[in-house]
Amino acid sequence: MKNHILFLFAAAMLFSACDEVSPIVTGSMGDNTGGGPVENQLRQVLIEEFTGVRCVQCPGGSIAIEELLGIHGEQLVAVSIHAGDFAPPYNDSKYDFRTDEGDQIINYLEKPAGYPSAVVNRKKFDGQFNLQLNQGDWAGSIASELALAPKVRINIEPNYDLASRQLTAAVTLFVDEAITEPDVHLSIMITESGIVDKQITPAGINTAYVHKHALRGMLTNWDGDPITESMTPGAEIEKTYTFTLPDGWVPEKCEIVAFVSLAGTDKDVLQAHQVHLVE
């Protein structure tokens, strides 16, 4: 009889819980390159590709980035920014991938002289005239940056509510090495992959082209938000951001990208990290 009563009580609790709709929570203190604890997080490099639906050579750059992601896995964080002369959509495009932030960023990082073009960790490498790199220089620049230990590690804990489409992203910075530069910023981007829309290619216009890593918006200012806290070894800096996803964005296909960068004459990215918006 006692066991029967306990069973009925447990069943009642189960059916009661079914009335509640909980938000989806992803990310944890364990998120990093290999799924281990954040204290073991490796160097992660940001590559910002500049592209456009009217850029005939840009699909080749996209293929190159996918190959680099295949080599480096989660130690490479890719963002495709639709900005510049080739970015305006066609009259019958389903999407306009341009963003106000992207327009600001392409001017901030200097417009490409040719395409495909990308910026690696917002760094000016030896022998280069500016930040923009031709496709042939991407692999070597990424490898040289991956050889460095991170000065700061980043943890991202997203909490997404399906009903309201509101995202809350808790970002924690763990400082390992003193960062003494006066202007250090934290940037939070949202990218989306798997978007099917028109794209010019060397073979002509492809109406079923799959766009990947497209910058959709930012939770911070376009050049990041200043980090005002002291960045001394052992410091832990916590930031929380909220954002409502516009209709049309598919949360299951979105990533949250966070990176810490300098914001003076040098713009170097010190560490990048990304997580799925939802699992």
C-alpha positions as CSV (number, residue, x, y, z in Angstrom):
1,M,0.0,0.0,0.0
2,K,2.8,2.4,0.9
3,N,4.6,1.7,-2.4
4,H,1.3,2.3,-4.3
5,I,0.9,5.7,-2.7
6,L,4.5,6.6,-3.5
7,F,3.9,5.6,-7.1
8,L,0.8,7.8,-7.4
9,F,2.6,10.8,-5.8
10,A,5.5,10.4,-8.3
11,A,3.1,10.2,-11.2
12,A,1.3,13.3,-10.1
13,M,4.6,15.2,-9.9
14,L,5.5,14.1,-13.4
15,F,2.2,15.2,-15.0
16,S,2.4,18.5,-13.1
17,A,5.9,19.1,-14.5
18,C,4.7,18.6,-18.0
19,D,2.7,21.9,-17.8
20,E,5.9,23.9,-17.5
21,V,7.8,24.9,-20.7
22,S,11.5,25.5,-19.8
23,P,13.9,27.5,-21.9
24,I,16.6,25.6,-23.8
25,V,19.9,26.0,-22.1
26,T,23.2,25.3,-23.9
27,G,26.8,25.8,-23.0
28,S,28.6,25.3,-19.7
29,M,31.9,25.8,-17.9
30,G,33.0,22.7,-19.9
31,D,32.7,24.3,-23.3
32,N,36.0,24.6,-25.1
33,T,37.9,23.2,-28.1
34,G,37.7,19.6,-27.1
35,G,34.7,19.5,-24.7
36,G,36.9,19.4,-21.6
37,P,37.1,22.0,-18.8
38,V,37.5,25.6,-19.7
39,E,40.8,25.7,-17.8
40,N,42.2,23.6,-20.6
41,Q,40.9,25.8,-23.4
42,L,43.4,26.0,-26.3
43,R,44.1,29.0,-28.5
44,Q,41.2,29.7,-30.8
45,V,41.6,31.9,-33.9
46,L,39.1,34.1,-35.6
47,I,38.8,34.3,-39.4
48,E,36.5,37.0,-40.8
49,E,35.7,36.4,-44.4
50,F,34.4,39.3,-46.5
51,T,31.9,38.1,-49.1
52,G,28.8,38.9,-51.1
53,V,26.1,37.2,-53.1
54,R,27.3,39.0,-56.2
55,C,31.0,37.9,-55.7
56,V,31.7,35.2,-58.3
57,Q,35.0,34.1,-56.6
58,C,33.7,34.1,-53.1
59,P,32.3,30.5,-53.1
60,G,35.9,29.4,-53.6
61,G,36.8,31.2,-50.4
62,S,34.0,29.6,-48.6
63,I,35.2,26.1,-49.7
64,A,38.7,27.0,-48.5
65,I,37.4,28.0,-45.0
66,E,35.5,24.7,-44.7
67,E,38.7,22.9,-45.5
68,L,40.5,24.9,-42.8
69,L,37.7,24.1,-40.4
70,G,38.2,20.5,-41.2
71,I,41.9,20.7,-40.3
72,H,41.6,22.8,-37.2
73,G,38.2,22.0,-35.9
74,E,36.9,24.2,-33.1
75,Q,40.2,26.0,-32.8
76,L,39.1,28.0,-35.8
77,V,36.1,30.3,-35.6
78,A,34.7,31.5,-38.9
79,V,32.5,34.5,-39.6
80,S,31.3,35.5,-43.1
81,I,30.6,39.2,-43.4
82,H,28.4,40.3,-46.3
83,A,29.6,43.9,-46.9
84,G,31.0,46.0,-49.7
85,D,30.1,46.3,-53.3
86,F,29.2,42.7,-53.9
87,A,26.9,42.4,-50.9
88,P,23.6,43.9,-52.2
89,P,21.0,41.1,-52.7
90,Y,19.4,40.3,-56.0
91,N,15.8,41.5,-56.6
92,D,14.5,38.0,-56.0
93,S,16.8,37.1,-53.2
94,K,15.1,35.7,-50.1
95,Y,17.5,37.4,-47.7
96,D,19.6,40.5,-47.4
97,F,22.7,39.4,-45.5
98,R,24.0,42.9,-45.0
99,T,24.2,44.3,-41.5
100,D,24.9,47.7,-40.1
101,E,27.7,46.1,-38.0
102,G,29.2,44.5,-41.1
103,D,29.3,47.8,-42.9
104,Q,31.2,49.3,-40.0
105,I,33.5,46.3,-39.7
106,I,34.6,46.3,-43.3
107,N,35.6,50.0,-43.0
108,Y,37.3,49.4,-39.7
109,L,39.4,46.5,-41.0
110,E,39.9,48.1,-44.5
111,K,38.1,47.0,-47.6
112,P,39.5,44.1,-49.6
113,A,41.5,44.9,-52.7
114,G,40.3,41.6,-54.2
115,Y,38.3,38.6,-53.4
116,P,38.4,36.0,-51.8
117,S,39.7,38.0,-48.8
118,A,39.7,37.5,-45.1
119,V,41.2,38.9,-41.9
120,V,42.8,36.5,-39.4
121,N,42.7,37.6,-35.8
122,R,42.5,41.2,-37.0
123,K,46.3,41.1,-37.1
124,K,48.7,42.7,-39.6
125,F,51.2,40.0,-40.4
126,D,54.8,40.5,-41.4
127,G,55.1,41.2,-45.1
128,Q,51.5,42.3,-45.4
129,F,50.4,45.8,-46.3
130,N,47.2,45.7,-44.3
131,L,44.9,43.3,-42.4
132,Q,43.2,41.8,-45.5
133,L,44.7,38.5,-46.6
134,N,44.5,36.8,-49.9
135,Q,43.3,33.2,-49.8
136,G,46.8,31.8,-50.2
137,D,47.9,33.5,-46.9
138,W,45.0,32.2,-44.7
139,A,46.5,28.8,-43.7
140,G,49.9,30.1,-42.7
141,S,48.5,33.0,-40.7
142,I,46.1,30.7,-38.9
143,A,48.9,28.3,-38.0
144,S,51.1,31.0,-36.7
145,E,48.4,32.3,-34.4
146,L,47.5,28.8,-33.2
147,A,51.0,28.4,-32.0
148,L,50.5,31.1,-29.4
149,A,49.1,30.4,-25.9
150,P,45.9,32.3,-25.1
151,K,46.2,35.2,-22.7
152,V,42.5,34.9,-21.8
153,R,40.0,32.1,-22.0
154,I,36.3,32.6,-22.8
155,N,33.3,30.7,-21.5
156,I,29.8,31.2,-23.0
157,E,26.6,30.0,-21.4
158,P,23.5,30.7,-23.6
159,N,20.0,30.4,-22.4
160,Y,17.3,30.6,-25.1
161,D,13.6,30.9,-24.5
162,L,11.6,29.3,-27.4
163,A,8.4,31.2,-26.7
164,S,9.8,34.8,-26.5
165,R,12.9,34.1,-28.8
166,Q,15.0,35.9,-26.1
167,L,18.6,34.9,-25.8
168,T,20.6,35.5,-22.6
169,A,24.3,35.0,-23.0
170,A,26.5,34.9,-19.9
171,V,30.1,35.4,-20.9
172,T,33.0,34.8,-18.5
173,L,36.6,35.8,-19.2
174,F,39.4,34.0,-17.4
175,V,42.6,36.1,-17.6
176,D,45.8,34.0,-17.7
177,E,48.4,36.7,-18.7
178,A,48.4,40.4,-17.8
179,I,46.8,42.4,-20.6
180,T,48.2,46.0,-20.2
181,E,46.9,47.6,-23.4
182,P,44.6,50.5,-22.5
183,D,41.8,49.6,-25.0
184,V,40.6,46.0,-24.9
185,H,37.1,45.1,-26.1
186,L,34.7,42.2,-26.0
187,S,32.6,41.4,-29.1
188,I,29.7,39.1,-29.3
189,M,28.4,38.1,-32.7
190,I,25.6,35.8,-33.9
191,T,26.2,33.8,-37.1
192,E,23.9,31.5,-39.0
193,S,24.6,28.6,-41.3
194,G,22.5,26.5,-43.7
195,I,20.8,29.4,-45.3
196,V,19.7,28.6,-48.9
197,D,19.6,31.6,-51.3
198,K,21.0,32.9,-54.5
199,Q,24.8,33.2,-55.1
200,I,26.8,33.9,-58.2
201,T,29.4,31.3,-58.8
202,P,31.9,30.6,-61.7
203,A,29.3,28.3,-63.2
204,G,26.5,31.0,-63.0
205,I,23.8,31.9,-60.4
206,N,23.1,29.1,-58.0
207,T,19.6,29.5,-56.5
208,A,20.2,26.7,-54.0
209,Y,23.5,27.9,-52.7
210,V,24.0,27.2,-49.0
211,H,25.4,30.2,-47.1
212,K,27.5,29.4,-43.9
213,H,28.7,31.4,-40.9
214,A,26.8,34.5,-42.1
215,L,27.0,37.4,-39.6
216,R,23.4,38.1,-38.6
217,G,23.9,40.6,-35.8
218,M,25.8,41.5,-32.6
219,L,25.0,41.7,-29.0
220,T,27.7,44.3,-28.4
221,N,28.7,47.4,-30.3
222,W,30.1,46.7,-33.8
223,D,33.7,47.1,-32.5
224,G,32.9,45.5,-29.2
225,D,32.3,46.8,-25.7
226,P,35.2,48.2,-23.6
227,I,36.4,45.9,-20.8
228,T,36.9,48.3,-17.9
229,E,37.9,45.8,-15.4
230,S,41.6,45.2,-14.6
231,M,42.9,42.3,-16.7
232,T,45.4,40.8,-14.3
233,P,46.3,37.1,-14.1
234,G,43.6,35.2,-12.2
235,A,40.9,37.8,-12.9
236,E,37.4,36.5,-13.8
237,I,35.2,39.0,-15.6
238,E,31.6,38.3,-16.1
239,K,29.3,39.9,-18.6
240,T,25.6,39.1,-19.5
241,Y,23.8,40.1,-22.7
242,T,20.2,39.7,-23.8
243,F,18.9,39.7,-27.3
244,T,15.7,38.9,-29.1
245,L,16.2,36.9,-32.3
246,P,14.3,38.4,-35.2
247,D,11.8,36.3,-37.1
248,G,13.4,34.3,-39.8
249,W,16.6,33.4,-37.9
250,V,16.7,29.7,-37.1
251,P,18.2,29.4,-33.6
252,E,19.2,25.7,-34.2
253,K,21.5,26.9,-37.0
254,C,23.0,29.9,-35.1
255,E,26.3,30.2,-33.3
256,I,27.3,32.7,-30.6
257,V,30.9,34.0,-31.3
258,A,32.7,35.9,-28.6
259,F,36.2,37.3,-28.9
260,V,38.5,39.7,-27.0
261,S,40.5,42.1,-29.0
262,L,42.6,45.2,-28.8
263,A,41.0,48.4,-30.0
264,G,43.8,50.8,-30.5
265,T,46.3,51.1,-33.4
266,D,46.7,47.3,-33.1
267,K,43.4,45.4,-33.4
268,D,44.7,41.9,-32.6
269,V,42.2,39.3,-31.3
270,L,43.6,37.7,-28.2
271,Q,41.1,34.8,-28.0
272,A,37.9,33.7,-29.8
273,H,35.3,31.1,-28.9
274,Q,31.9,30.0,-30.1
275,V,29.1,27.8,-29.0
276,H,25.8,26.7,-30.5
277,L,22.9,29.0,-29.6
278,V,20.8,25.8,-28.9
279,E,21.7,22.2,-29.1
